Amino acid sequence: MSGDTGGAYEAAYRRSLDDPDGFWLAAAADIDWVTAPTRALDAANPPMYRWFPDGELNTCHNALDRHVANGRGEQAALVYDSPVSGSRRTYTYRELLDSTARFAGVLRGLGVGKGDRVVLYMPMIPEAVIAMLGCARLGAVHSVVFGGFAAHELAVRIDDARPKVIVAASCGIEPTRTVAYKPLLEAALAEATHRPEHRVIVQRPQLVAELTDHDLDWDTALTAAAPTECVTVAAGAPLYILYTSGTTGPPKGIVRDNGGHAVALRWSMENVFDVHPGEVSWTASDVGWVVGHSYIVYAPLLTGCTTVLYEGKPVGTPDAGAFWRVVAEHRATMLFTAPTAFRAIKKADPDGKLLAAHDLSSLRTLFLAGERLDPETYRWAGEMLGVPIVDNYWQTETGWPIVADPMGLEPHPTKPGSATLPVPGYDVRILDAQGREVPPGVDGSVVLKLPMPPGTQAGLWGDDERYVASFPTAFPGYYLSGDGGHKDEDGYVYVMGRTDDVVNVAGHRLSTGSMEEVLAAHPDVAECAVIGVADELKGQVPRGLVVLKAGVDREPGDVAAELVRRVRETIGPVAALRRVDVVAALPKTRSGKILRRTMRDIADGKPTELPSTIEDPAVIESLRRTLTDDQPE
């Protein structure tokens, strides 16, 4: 690290790299072990690194049983808040343990044991959490498939994981519609070559499914089941498989182990997120994504916190103030969501009038991740909330933050546009195309020197060869993130976007993230995207797309002209941004990521297969007309 980054953080960071065994064995003391590990890192077979190779534990015991045994039985463990169904329920640790132990008994009765896989196709309901923990209790491996995924994607995952049982719900509920899951499940099973004998179905009153001879009703099965004790597993045994969204070709199932995962998430909850036993944490995501796995379910419960499970879209129609209501009612100390959510709030309520109606005195920090946090959203959120706004950067492959402000370890001054500092355990480097480290301020590829810390991917399900091959020969000894960025003189990391989000204009490599910063800073802009499109003369040129804030009453052409002028004044003529279009919305996945690649393909006239995770296909069709309009600039 360069620069003066302080005492506690610097000491922890240096020790995590220089003495990983000592650092992570100390962190492992916060986990209950059946057999305590005597060493942390097994580096005998790189890149197949293993953590706590001689340790044994059970993740469910650490998330539930030990808290009940230590006097937290009557504390709230899970708060279910579902405005879309009009439902709310609080589970104490004792109640969540009872339901989980009984569901583990259901699975055991269906023949599920240590190492068997269970696919969960579930909406944001308590049964999803109970099913995940029930699998962990048995030493089984769960694979959560995002609820409402198309039948083909579900079939591909079923064939790869080969589950013994599938757990699903009759439906999912969205603000404007009810999604029937059972027909999608039946279509997936008709397509799949692997057909598990048993399915457990949660019947929801909004849409009751017709059950077959292969289906068990959740409530009936749970009532008849006997509670089951925890099964001890090796630290390196898989806890879950999570398939990356937008999988093409063979499915890519990220494997997470039990031991390293428990240690890393327990450590991160207090040291990165500054959330402690007994406090309330709300992560506004979905259990189908890695953020939901890590910070809705496992990290809060491993720590003894109360976690909020929210079903619905916290922003947009009809209530852009839903975030504030949930924080105020449940007294959340930490809110974790995506920048997209706050851009949507900014669009609907730019002056923060809805925020003023709620008591947010419990909130200490706002964490934002999932895509790049533009400086304007960072500024707006900070002014509205008056608490630290913490950008953090990570991936499905890592399972927990790579770069963040370690709020519990030692808070640091934040810098707009930066995801702050590398988290202890992650040796973050910026390399050029030849694999050489670049000076501060120079963009390059963001890579992680191996080994990555505990809790990161332990391989790909059933495909060790593909996992090994995923480490590029151009950067031996490193994990390639696929993102570009730079560090400054103080070691702060700036992640500017995917490496394919760089526009090569007449030989000049320009970051679309830098241009988006300029667009987002305009007072009328709610959110934006810059993409590179083909140009006969220059190879590529950037093109801007912006969504205006609610209440803006100006000619779109006037705003667009101002934005083009601002980019030219801020970045210079080399930016070559000549066209900005004002649009009604940008296409996003259901997790809130803007589909830049899809827009690039449309603009370049390439065949475009919409991902099954897209939030609103109609947005694509309206953009298609804009992006293929060749009117003079």
C-alpha positions in Angstrom: 0.0 0.0 0.0 1.2 3.5 -0.7 0.2 6.6 1.2 -0.8 7.0 4.9 -3.8 4.8 5.3 -3.8 4.6 9.1 -3.1 2.1 11.8 -5.6 -0.6 12.4 -6.4 -1.1 8.7 -2.8 -1.0 7.6 -1.8 -3.5 10.2 -4.6 -5.9 9.4 -4.1 -5.6 5.7 -0.4 -6.2 5.8 -0.8 -9.2 8.2 -3.5 -10.7 5.9 -1.0 -10.8 3.0 2.2 -11.5 4.9 0.8 -14.0 7.4 -2.4 -15.3 6.0 -2.3 -18.4 8.3 -2.0 -16.3 11.4 -4.6 -13.7 10.3 -7.3 -16.2 9.3 -6.8 -18.6 12.1 -7.4 -15.7 14.5 -10.6 -14.8 12.5 -11.6 -18.5 12.7 -11.9 -18.2 16.5 -15.3 -16.5 16.0 -16.7 -19.7 14.5 -17.8 -22.8 16.4 -15.8 -25.8 15.1 -16.4 -29.5 15.7 -12.7 -29.9 14.9 -10.8 -26.7 15.1 -8.3 -26.1 12.2 -4.6 -26.0 13.0 -3.7 -24.3 9.7 -5.5 -21.8 7.5 -4.2 -22.1 3.9 -3.5 -25.3 1.9 -1.6 -24.0 -1.2 -0.3 -27.4 -2.3 -2.3 -27.5 -5.6 -2.6 -24.0 -7.0 -5.0 -22.5 -8.2 -7.1 -25.1 -6.3 -6.4 -23.4 -2.9 -8.2 -24.7 0.1 -8.9 -23.1 3.5 -8.8 -24.7 6.9 -8.1 -28.1 5.4 -8.2 -30.0 8.7 -11.2 -28.2 10.2 -14.8 -29.6 10.6 -18.0 -27.6 11.3 -21.6 -27.1 10.4 -22.7 -23.8 8.9 -26.3 -24.1 10.1 -25.1 -24.6 13.7 -23.1 -21.5 13.5 -26.0 -19.5 12.0 -28.7 -20.7 14.4 -28.0 -23.3 17.1 -25.2 -21.6 18.8 -27.1 -18.3 19.2 -30.0 -20.1 20.8 -27.5 -21.9 23.2 -25.8 -18.6 24.0 -29.0 -16.8 25.0 -30.3 -15.2 21.8 -33.2 -17.6 21.3 -35.8 -14.9 21.7 -34.0 -12.3 19.6 -35.4 -11.6 16.2 -33.4 -13.5 13.6 -35.4 -12.9 10.4 -37.9 -10.1 9.7 -40.1 -10.8 6.7 -41.6 -7.6 5.2 -43.7 -8.1 2.0 -45.8 -5.2 0.9 -46.6 -7.0 -2.4 -48.5 -9.7 -0.4 -49.5 -7.6 2.6 -47.5 -10.0 4.9 -45.1 -9.4 7.8 -43.6 -11.9 10.2 -40.8 -12.0 12.6 -38.9 -15.3 13.4 -36.9 -15.4 16.6 -33.7 -17.5 16.5 -35.5 -20.2 18.4 -38.4 -20.2 15.9 -36.1 -20.1 12.8 -34.1 -23.0 14.3 -37.2 -25.1 14.9 -38.5 -24.6 11.3 -35.1 -25.2 9.8 -34.5 -28.4 11.8 -37.9 -29.7 10.8 -37.3 -28.9 7.1 -34.0 -30.7 7.3 -36.0 -33.6 8.6 -38.3 -33.3 5.5 -35.2 -33.5 3.2 -33.7 -36.4 5.1 -37.0 -38.3 4.8 -36.7 -37.8 1.0 -33.2 -39.3 1.0 -31.1 -36.2 1.1 -27.8 -36.5 2.8 -24.3 -35.1 3.0 -23.1 -33.9 -0.4 -26.5 -34.3 -2.2 -27.7 -31.3 -4.1 -31.1 -29.5 -3.7 -32.3 -26.9 -6.2 -34.3 -24.0 -4.7 -36.6 -22.1 -7.1 -38.0 -19.6 -4.7 -39.3 -16.0 -4.3 -38.3 -13.8 -1.4 -40.1 -15.6 1.3 -39.0 -17.1 4.7 -39.2 -20.6 3.3 -36.3 -19.8 1.0 -34.0 -19.0 3.9 -35.3 -22.0 5.9 -34.6 -24.3 2.9 -31.1 -22.9 2.5 -30.3 -23.4 6.1 -32.0 -26.8 6.1 -29.6 -28.0 3.4 -26.6 -26.7 5.3 -27.8 -28.5 8.4 -27.6 -31.8 6.6 -24.4 -31.1 4.8 -26.3 -31.0 1.5 -25.5 -28.5 -1.2 -28.1 -26.0 -2.2 -28.3 -24.2 -5.5 -30.7 -21.3 -5.5 -32.1 -20.4 -8.9 -33.5 -16.9 -9.1 -37.3 -17.1 -8.8 -39.1 -16.5 -12.1 -36.1 -17.6 -14.2 -37.2 -18.9 -17.6 -37.7 -22.7 -17.9 -34.6 -23.2 -20.1 -32.2 -21.6 -17.6 -33.8 -23.6 -14.8 -33.5 -26.9 -16.9 -29.8 -26.2 -17.6 -29.1 -25.7 -13.9 -31.0 -28.9 -12.9 -29.0 -30.9 -15.4 -25.7 -29.6 -14.1 -26.4 -29.8 -10.4 -28.4 -33.1 -10.6 -30.4 -32.4 -7.4 -32.1 -35.1 -5.4 -35.0 -32.7 -4.5 -36.3 -29.4 -5.9 -38.0 -26.9 -3.5 -40.2 -24.3 -5.2 -43.1 -22.0 -4.5 -46.4 -21.9 -6.3 -45.8 -18.3 -7.4 -43.8 -15.1 -7.0 -45.5 -11.8 -6.5 -44.4 -8.6 -8.2 -45.9 -5.1 -7.8 -47.9 -5.4 -11.0 -48.3 -9.2 -11.5 -48.2 -12.7 -10.0 -45.7 -15.1 -11.6 -46.8 -18.8 -11.7 -43.7 -20.8 -10.8 -45.1 -24.3 -11.1 -45.7 -24.2 -14.9 -42.1 -22.9 -15.3 -40.8 -25.7 -13.1 -42.8 -28.4 -15.1 -41.5 -27.0 -18.4 -38.0 -27.1 -17.1 -38.3 -30.7 -15.9 -39.8 -31.6 -19.3 -36.7 -30.2 -21.0 -34.1 -31.5 -18.5 -32.6 -35.0 -18.8 -32.3 -35.2 -15.0 -35.6 -35.5 -13.2 -35.5 -35.7 -9.4 -38.2 -37.8 -7.9 -39.4 -35.3 -5.3 -40.4 -31.7 -5.3 -41.5 -29.7 -2.2 -43.9 -26.9 -3.0 -44.7 -23.8 -0.9 -48.4 -23.1 -1.6 -49.0 -19.3 -1.6 -52.6 -18.1 -1.3 -52.2 -15.7 -4.2 -51.9 -18.6 -6.6 -52.3 -22.2 -5.5 -50.6 -24.7 -7.7 -52.0 -28.1 -8.7 -49.8 -30.8 -7.2 -48.8 -34.1 -8.7 -47.7 -37.4 -7.2 -44.2 -36.2 -7.2 -45.0 -33.0 -5.2 -45.2 -32.6 -1.4 -47.0 -29.6 0.2 -44.5 -27.7 2.3 -46.8 -27.1 5.3 -48.0 -30.7 5.4 -44.5 -32.1 5.2 -43.1 -29.7 7.8 -45.9 -30.6 10.3 -45.1 -34.3 10.0 -41.3 -34.0 10.1 -39.1 -34.7 13.1 -36.4 -32.1 13.8 -32.9 -33.2 12.6 -29.6 -32.4 14.2 -26.6 -30.8 12.4 -24.3 -33.0 10.3 -20.6 -32.3 10.6 -18.8 -31.6 7.3 -15.2 -30.8 6.4 -14.4 -27.1 6.0 -13.7 -27.7 2.3 -17.0 -29.4 1.6 -19.3 -27.4 -0.7 -22.1 -25.3 1.0 -23.7 -24.1 -2.2 -23.5 -23.8 -6.0 -24.5 -20.5 -7.5 -24.7 -20.2 -11.3 -23.7 -16.9 -12.7 -26.4 -15.0 -14.5 -26.4 -14.9 -18.3 -24.7 -18.3 -18.5 -23.8 -19.2 -22.1 -22.4 -22.6 -23.2 -21.8 -25.0 -20.3 -23.2 -23.6 -17.0 -20.8 -21.9 -14.7 -21.6 -23.0 -11.2 -19.5 -21.2 -8.6 -18.8 -23.4 -5.6 -18.6 -22.0 -2.1 -17.1 -24.0 0.7 -18.4 -24.2 4.3 -15.4 -23.3 6.4 -13.8 -20.4 4.5 -17.2 -19.0 3.8 -18.2 -18.9 7.4 -15.0 -17.3 8.6 -14.9 -14.7 5.9 -18.5 -13.6 6.2 -18.4 -13.5 10.0 -15.3 -11.4 9.8 -16.7 -9.0 7.2 -19.9 -8.3 9.0 -18.2 -6.5 11.9 -15.0 -5.3 10.2 -16.3 -4.1 6.9 -20.0 -3.4 7.5 -19.7 -2.5 11.2 -22.8 -4.5 12.1 -22.6 -6.4 15.4 -24.6 -9.1 17.3 -28.1 -8.0 18.1 -28.2 -5.2 15.5 -30.4 -5.0 12.4 -29.1 -5.4 8.9 -31.1 -4.8 5.7 -29.7 -5.9 2.4 -32.2 -5.0 -0.3 -31.4 -7.7 -2.8 -32.6 -11.2 -3.6 -31.6 -14.6 -2.3 -31.1 -15.6 -5.9 -28.0 -13.5 -6.2 -24.7 -13.7 -4.3 -25.4 -10.5 -2.3 -28.6 -12.2 -1.0 -26.7 -15.4 -0.1 -24.0 -13.5 1.7 -25.7 -10.5 3.3 -29.4 -11.4 3.6 -28.9 -14.9 4.9 -25.4 -16.1 6.0 -23.3 -13.1 7.3 -26.1 -11.6 9.5 -27.1 -15.0 11.0 -23.5 -16.1 11.5 -23.0 -12.9 13.4 -26.2 -13.1 15.5 -27.9 -10.1 13.9 -31.4 -9.5 12.8 -31.8 -9.6 9.0 -34.6 -8.1 7.0 -36.1 -10.2 4.1 -38.0 -7.8 1.8 -40.3 -9.0 -0.9 -41.0 -6.4 -3.5 -39.3 -3.6 -5.3 -38.3 -1.0 -2.7 -38.3 1.8 -5.3 -40.6 3.0 -8.0 -44.3 2.7 -8.3 -46.2 3.3 -6.1 -43.9 4.2 -3.2 -40.4 5.6 -3.8 -40.1 6.0 -0.1 -40.3 2.3 0.8 -36.6 2.3 1.7 -37.1 4.9 4.4 -40.2 3.1 5.7 -38.4 -0.2 6.1 -35.3 1.4 7.7 -37.4 3.4 10.2 -39.8 0.6 11.1 -37.2 -2.1 11.6 -34.5 0.2 13.0 -31.9 -1.0 10.6 -28.3 0.1 11.3 -27.0 -0.7 7.9 -28.6 -0.6 4.5 -27.0 -2.4 1.6 -28.3 -2.1 -2.0 -27.3 -1.2 -5.6 -26.6 2.3 -7.0 -29.5 1.7 -9.4 -31.9 1.8 -6.5 -30.7 5.2 -5.4 -30.7 6.6 -8.9 -34.4 5.5 -9.1 -35.1 7.2 -5.8 -33.3 10.3 -7.0 -35.4 10.3 -10.2 -38.7 10.0 -8.3 -38.0 12.1 -5.3 -35.0 14.4 -6.1 -35.6 16.7 -3.2 -35.9 13.9 -0.6 -39.4 14.9 0.5 -40.4 11.3 1.2 -37.3 10.8 3.3 -38.3 13.6 5.7 -41.4 11.7 6.8 -39.4 8.9 8.5 -37.1 8.6 11.5 -33.8 7.2 10.1 -31.8 7.8 13.3 -30.9 4.1 13.5 -29.1 4.1 10.2 -25.3 4.4 10.5 -24.1 3.5 7.0 -25.3 3.0 3.4 -23.4 0.4 1.4 -23.8 0.4 -2.4 -22.5 -2.3 -4.7 -23.4 -4.3 -7.9 -22.3 -1.7 -10.4 -20.2 1.4 -10.5 -21.3 4.1 -8.1 -21.1 7.4 -10.0 -20.0 10.5 -8.0 -23.3 12.3 -8.4 -25.3 9.5 -6.9 -22.7 9.3 -4.1 -23.1 13.0 -3.5 -26.9 13.0 -3.5 -27.2 10.0 -1.2 -24.8 11.5 1.3 -26.6 14.9 1.3 -30.0 13.2 1.8 -29.0 10.7 4.5 -26.2 12.4 6.3 -24.4 9.1 6.9 -21.3 7.6 5.3 -21.9 6.3 1.8 -19.7 3.2 1.2 -19.0 2.0 -2.2 -17.9 -1.6 -2.3 -16.8 -3.8 -5.2 -17.0 -7.6 -5.5 -18.2 -10.4 -7.7 -20.2 -13.7 -7.5 -16.8 -15.4 -7.7 -15.5 -13.7 -4.5 -18.6 -13.9 -2.4 -17.7 -10.8 -0.3 -16.2 -7.4 -0.8 -12.8 -7.0 -2.6 -12.6 -3.3 -2.1 -14.5 -1.2 0.5 -14.2 1.3 3.3 -13.6 -1.0 6.4 -16.1 0.8 8.6 -15.8 -1.5 11.6 -12.0 -1.9 11.4 -11.0 1.7 10.6 -13.2 4.1 8.6 -11.3 6.2 6.0 -12.1 9.4 4.1 -14.1 8.5 1.0 -13.4 9.8 -2.5 -16.1 10.1 -5.1 -15.7 7.5 -7.8 -13.6 5.3 -5.6 -14.5 1.9 -4.1 -12.0 2.9 -1.4 -9.3 0.4 -0.2 -8.6 -3.3 -0.8 -10.2 -5.4 2.0 -7.7 -7.4 4.1 -7.0 -10.7 2.3 -7.3 -9.3 -1.2 -4.0 -8.3 -3.0 -5.4 -6.0 -5.6 -3.2 -5.0 -8.5 -3.6 -3.0 -11.7 -1.8 -4.5 -14.7 -1.2 -3.5 -18.3 -1.7 -5.8 -21.2 1.8 -7.2 -20.7 1.1 -8.1 -17.0 3.1 -5.2 -15.6 1.9 -3.1 -12.7 1.0 0.4 -13.8 1.7 3.7 -11.9 -1.0 5.4 -9.9 -3.6 7.1 -12.0 -3.1 4.9 -15.0 -5.9 2.5 -16.1 -5.4 -1.2 -16.5 -6.9 -4.5 -15.7 -8.0 -5.1 -12.1 -6.6 -8.4 -10.9 -6.2 -10.2 -7.6 -2.9 -11.9 -6.7 -3.5 -15.6 -5.8 -4.4 -17.0 -3.5 -7.7 -15.2 -2.9 -8.8 -15.1 0.7 -11.3 -17.5 2.4 -14.9 -17.3 1.2 -14.0 -16.9 -2.4 -14.9 -19.5 -5.1 -13.6 -23.0 -4.4 -14.0 -24.0 -8.0 -16.6 -24.7 -10.6 -19.2 -27.4 -10.0 -18.0 -30.6 -11.7 -15.4 -28.8 -13.9 -12.0 -28.4 -12.2 -10.3 -28.2 -15.6 -12.5 -25.3 -16.7 -11.8 -23.6 -13.4 -8.0 -23.9 -13.8 -8.3 -22.8 -17.4 -10.2 -19.6 -16.3 -6.9 -18.2 -14.9 -5.4 -16.5 -18.0 -1.9 -17.4 -19.0 -1.3 -13.7 -19.8 -1.5 -13.0 -16.0 0.0 -16.1 -14.3 -0.7 -16.2 -10.6 -3.6 -13.8 -10.8 -7.4 -13.8 -10.9 -8.6 -11.6 -13.7 -11.7 -9.7 -12.6 -12.7 -8.6 -16.1 -12.9 -5.0 -14.8 -10.7 -2.0 -15.6 -9.6 0.7 -13.3 -6.8 2.4 -11.5 -5.3 3.2 -8.1 -4.4 6.7 -6.8 -1.4 7.7 -4.8 -3.1 6.7 -1.5 -4.0 3.2 -2.7 -7.6 3.9 -3.3 -9.1 1.7 -6.1 -11.3 3.2 -8.8 -13.2 0.5 -10.8 -14.3 2.1 -14.0 -16.3 -0.8 -15.5 -15.9 -3.9 -17.5 -12.8 -4.0 -19.7 -15.1 -4.2 -22.7 -16.7 -0.9 -21.6 -13.6 0.9 -23.0 -14.2 2.7 -26.3 -11.3 2.8 -28.7 -11.7 6.0 -30.7 -9.2 6.4 -33.4 -6.6 4.6 -31.3 -7.4 6.5 -28.1 -8.7 4.2 -25.3 -11.4 6.1 -23.4 -13.3 4.9 -20.3 -17.1 5.1 -20.7 -17.2 5.4 -16.9 -15.4 8.8 -17.1 -18.0 10.1 -19.5 -20.9 8.7 -17.4 -19.5 10.7 -14.5 -19.9 13.9 -16.5 -23.5 13.0 -17.7 -24.6 12.0 -14.2 -23.4 15.3 -12.7 -26.0 17.2 -14.7 -28.8 18.4 -12.4 -31.5 17.1 -14.7 -30.1 13.5 -15.1 -31.3 10.7 -13.0 -29.3 7.9 -14.6 -27.2 7.3 -17.7 -25.1 5.0 -19.8 -22.4 5.5 -22.4 -21.8 2.7 -24.9 -19.3 2.4 -27.8 -20.9 2.0 -31.2 -19.2 1.2 -34.5 -18.0 4.0 -36.7 -16.5 3.7 -40.2 -13.9 6.4 -39.7 -12.9 6.1 -36.1 -13.6 2.5 -35.4 -15.8 3.3 -32.4 -17.5 6.4 -31.0 -19.2 6.8 -27.7 -23.0 7.4 -27.5 -24.9 8.6 -24.4 -28.3 7.6 -23.2 -29.9 9.5 -20.3 -33.0 9.3 -18.2 -34.2 12.6 -16.7 -35.4 13.2 -13.2 -39.1 13.4 -12.5 -40.5 16.9 -13.0 -37.9 18.1 -15.5 -39.8 20.2 -18.0 -37.2 21.0 -20.7 -36.8 20.1 -24.3 -34.8 16.8 -24.5 -32.7 18.3 -27.3 -31.6 21.2 -25.1 -30.5 18.9 -22.3 -28.7 16.6 -24.8 -26.8 19.5 -26.3 -25.7 20.7 -22.8 -24.4 17.2 -22.0 -22.4 16.9 -25.2 -20.9 20.3 -24.4 -20.1 19.3 -20.8 -18.2 16.1 -21.9 -16.2 18.1 -24.4 -15.3 20.7 -21.8 -14.5 18.2 -19.0 -12.7 15.4 -21.0 -11.8 17.2 -24.1 -12.5 16.8 -27.8 -10.8 13.4 -27.8 -13.9 12.0 -26.1 -15.7 12.3 -29.5 -19.1 12.2 -27.8 -21.4 13.8 -30.3 -24.8 12.3 -29.5 -26.8 11.9 -26.4 -30.4 10.6 -26.5 -33.0 11.2 -23.8 -34.9 7.9 -23.1 -37.7 6.9 -20.8 -35.7 4.0 -19.2 -32.5 2.0 -19.5 -32.7 -1.8 -19.8 -31.6 -3.6 -16.6 -31.4 -7.1 -15.1 -33.7 -7.8 -12.2 -30.7 -7.3 -9.9 -30.4 -3.7 -11.3 -27.4 -3.9 -13.6 -27.7 -1.9 -16.8 -27.4 -4.0 -19.9 -24.7 -2.1 -21.7 -23.6 -5.1 -23.8 -27.1 -5.7 -25.0 -27.4 -2.0 -26.0 -24.0 -2.1 -27.8 -25.1 -5.2 -29.8 -28.4 -3.5 -30.9 -26.5 -0.3 -31.9 -24.0 -2.4 -33.9 -26.8 -4.4 -35.6 -25.8 -7.7 -34.0 -28.3 -10.4 -33.2 -29.5 -9.8 -29.7 -30.8 -12.6 -27.4 -32.3 -11.0 -24.4 -31.1 -12.4 -21.1 -33.8 -14.2 -19.0 -32.9 -11.9 -16.1 -34.1 -8.8 -17.9 -36.5 -6.7 -15.8 -38.6 -5.2 -18.6 -38.2 -6.5 -22.2 -40.4 -3.6 -23.5 -37.6 -1.1 -22.6 -35.3 -2.9 -25.1 -37.8 -2.5 -27.9 -38.1 1.3 -27.3 -34.3 1.6 -27.2 -34.0 -0.4 -30.3 -35.8 2.3 -32.2 -33.5 5.0 -30.7 -30.3 3.1 -31.2 -31.0 2.2 -34.8 -32.1 5.7 -35.7 -29.4 7.0 -38.1 -30.6 10.6 -38.1 -27.8 13.2 -38.5 -26.0 14.1 -35.4 
